[in-house]
Amino acid sequence: MTKIPFTVSARAAILIGRENIANSKGAIIELVKNCYDADSPFCIVKIDNEFAEVPKYLAIEKQDKLIKKGISWNYIKRLYALNSGRYELVNSPRQLIFKAFEKRLRDLVVLYIIDAGDGMTKEIIQKHWMTIGTDNKLQDYMTNSKRVKSGAKGIGRFALDKLGRECRMVTIADPEVYSNLSESDDGIGAVWHVNWADFEKKNITISQVEANLEIIQSGGLMENSNAVDPSFDLVNIAKIVRERSSSEINGLQPSMLNETFSHGTILKISKLHDVWNDNLVKQIFTDLEVLVPPRDTEEFSIHMISRLKPNDYGEVLSSVCDDFDYKLTAKADSDQNVVITIEREEYDTSIIPHDFFERDMVKNSNFANRSVFLTKKYIQHLTFSQLIPSNHDNSLLSEIGPFEFIFYFLKKTTTSVDSARFFYKPITSHTRKEWLDKLGGIKIYRDNFRVRPYGEVNEPAFDWLGLGSRKAASPAGIGKPEGGYRVELENIAGVIKISRLTNLEFVDKSSREGLQETQAFQLLKQIITAVIAKFEEDRSFMARELSKYDNEKFGAEKDLEKADKLAQSILERDRQKNKTNHASSANSNKSDGSPANDEKKSIENQEAVALAHLAESRKETIEKLTSEHKLLRGLASSGILSAALGHDLSKIQGKLQSRSDKLINLLSLKVTKENFDGVEDYENPFVYIDQMKKSDRKISTWLGFSLGFTRKDKRKRKQLFLETYFQQLRSSWFSTLSERGIEFSIDCATNIELRAFEIDFDSVFVNFLTNSLDAFTRPSTKQVPRRIWIKCEEIGNQILIEYRDNGPGISQDILDPEVIFDPMYTTKRDHTGQETGTGLGMWIVRTVVNEYEGNVKLLFNADNDQESGFGLRISIPSKYKVKEATNGL
């Protein structure tokens, strides 16, 4: 019996490489992983693609460069015409010549993959690099720096064939890793070159295909870098990478280049298969951004340089999600225990009234009561069996192993109705949409590197968990009383972290595109879906309770709004019907003997129209009263201002019998200031004169503001720049606030403006400031630096203005803080307990804001806030931004 060995066709290498790796993006990722496995601190991807596209214009120097690179002058003279010192592509070039020129240019495009890792010896190249399917990474799975190697199948190097027809490699081994290095025949490194076209020859086996190998006897990678290409400039590449990195990379400093590149590997891939234009480069840069999970591999950085767009790329930074509504973290251990942490950032806790938390369902909930809600976080402890209760064999569950799952929910849009009902924080929709479009989906990472194609945007594997069909089967809204809410796939992102060391059942497919569909992997998908369901339970519970609270508190008001809309609809239908009947009557020459139009109306329709007319009449009456309220607000604010100034005026009234300048003139006839040098202040008349000057300035300032408050131009709607308005407000109040030791700060963007009555804003902020002045004089005020601050910003479709002070705030004895907005309600009292306030200030504030279709929300401090005080937020729709002026405005 004769034994014969198997042979492998050279074509098998093509199947393993070019045809088995999905695309160039996947091939680049495989080579980046090799840099990581080589313990390199970085990977540099340089794309020399200056001529990836046929240029429309060709400067003289570029023409010379092309000729030096072997491009025939005949192409240029046939396709370009000299115009103003440069060559311009002709309008209708001959396609045969154009295509040939295009192909020649693309052959000039070259890729370089550079690392400063362990490098390879001649022995390593022969035994491992040249061996297909080697198991060295499977057996030796840890690097010297304790990284878990990302490769295991020994086919990653065939990604080179996917990229181009030729590859040249220069590699220098690290003597600390390969202790047996010497300047013997084996040298310290090598230059390796292969032509992948050799694998396409007919009727040859893989053992008949050979690569060229030259031994390097001395020098580091920096000294030998030109062996990959005579024009290769590693120093310049390091300089570019250093300049475009977000953080300093010590190894790429000029003084450290020889040390950094004493060992490592440079790959040059040429005669590329794909068109490496900027569109492909962008795709690869985006793929590299999600190659590693956020902040988990800070010891390894990726850098990209493109010759075509030299200023557009640099360090590849993983994108961190800081703007989320919900974040869920699930950590599973080897004993099938799962710790789930849910973080809520969707709700603006500072404007949720306290009585919401007194509701039975909320108060008795373990994860929605006030203390939990204000911390915005809670933890659950579960097991695999509790997450997916079934008759699963525990041995199957144990095969899953420990993992970590981080899940984000970001809604892209919201309505003003929902924002008010659910107390949502303002969001920036376009920013969230851009982030989710780029980084959305649930992705798997193994040992800090992404396992494709799970969560790949715009690919079938984006919804590998089947969340889309799950939502379609249960399309319930978030606040539906019966429950059943399922999250929308387009609003989520997530990361599942596994490891080769602890998740042994999660094995790569031979294509490196995904994991094998084992029972353990199927169970992992069920567990992940069950964890997501915990988020859904939390969010739907909160929505149901907030919706019930809103209906109980504002249901009557909403019913009135609906009734008003119904009345308008009835009147409009009646008007349209009357027009139709009038037109029909005008076109008719004779009566058809039918009853009159009013007799045709049903009794129900007549009653509905009558009620609608009544509602319209009441609405007109309300509008007239609203107009009168404008005048009352102005008068009331003047009264408040006068009351606030009264105390100051009474103190200085006796000092204003004569003016300081007149006194100085009279005294100068007899005495001067010098006559009182060395005299005690209480015996110096000039000291008293200085005091009177200060008093004069003070009353002058206040009188100027008081008179300016009722200026005619303030009662006209005009363009109001908020930053300018608040700075003027601070200037007007400066002396009074400074005298009381109060710091007044403004934080307002310069581009926020709206059409408004300035007197309306005066009515609001004069009330706030006088209230703060009063609050700081209360005995209960803490002895801390007194502060008042105003912040305004525009988020989404809302202009938000926050006013705060660090005084004693609203008394804890007031059970319902909203009562301060009621007319005639005041907490200001003198020492005898008599009310001294008008009770109109905060009522005026809410009335003004309501007229701009905005709302006022009190800001409640969390229990752990460093400062107490009073605060509220005014929200005005952006539709009141500046528009073309119309008559009467």
Protein Blocks (a to p, Z undefined) as FASTA:
>chain_A
ZZddddddfklmmmmmmmmpmblmlmmmmmmmmmmmnopabdcddddfklmpccfbdcfk
lmmmmmmnopafklmmmmpcceehiacddfbdcfklmmmmmmmmmmmpccddddfbebpa
fklmmmmmmpghiaklmmmmccfkopacfbfnopmmmmmmmmmmbdcddddddfklmmmb
ccdfnonbdcddddfklmmpghiafklpccdddddfbdcfklmmmmmomklcfklmmmmm
mmmpcbdcfklgfklmmmmmmgccddddehifbdcdfklmmmmmmmmmmmpcghklmmbc
cddddfklmmlgccddddddfbdfbdcdddddfkopacdddddfkbcfklgcfklmmpfk
lmmpcklcmklmmnopacddddfklmmgcfbdfklmmmnopaddddddddfbdcfklmmm
nopacddfklmmmmmmmmgcjdddeehiacdfehiahiaklmmnommmmmmmmmccfklm
ngoiacdfklgccdddddfklmmmlccdfklnacdddfklmmmmmmmmmmmmmmmmmmmm
mmmmmmmmmmmmmmmmmmmmmmmmmmmmmmmmmmmmmmmmmmmmmmpcbdehiacfklmp
cfklmmmmmmmmmmmmmmmmmmmmmmmmmmmmmmmmmmmmmmmmmmmmmmmmmmmmbcfk
lmmmmmmmmmcfklmgoiafklmmklmmmmmmmmmmmmmmmmmmmmmmmgmklmpccddd
fklmmmmmmmmmmmmmmmnopacdddddfkbccdddfklmmmmmmmmmmmmmmmmmpmkl
ccdddddddddddehjbccdddddfbebjafklmblmlmmpghiafbdcfkopafbeolm
mmmmmmmmmmnopacddddddfklfbgcddddddddfklpccdddehZZ
